[in-house]
C-alpha cells in the first residue's frame, strides 16, 4: 500500500467534513 494514497484520502475526508461544518454553520 502507498502511504501517499492514505494521506490524500485522509485529507479529502478532513476537507469534506470541514466544508460540511462551514456550510451548516
C-alpha positions, 0 to 999 in steps of 0.5 A, a space after each residue: 500500500 502507498 502511504 501517499 494514497 492514505 494521506 490524500 484520502 485522509 485529507 479529502 475526508 478532513 476537507 469534506 467534513 470541514 466544508 460540511 461544518 462551514 456550510 451548516 454553520 
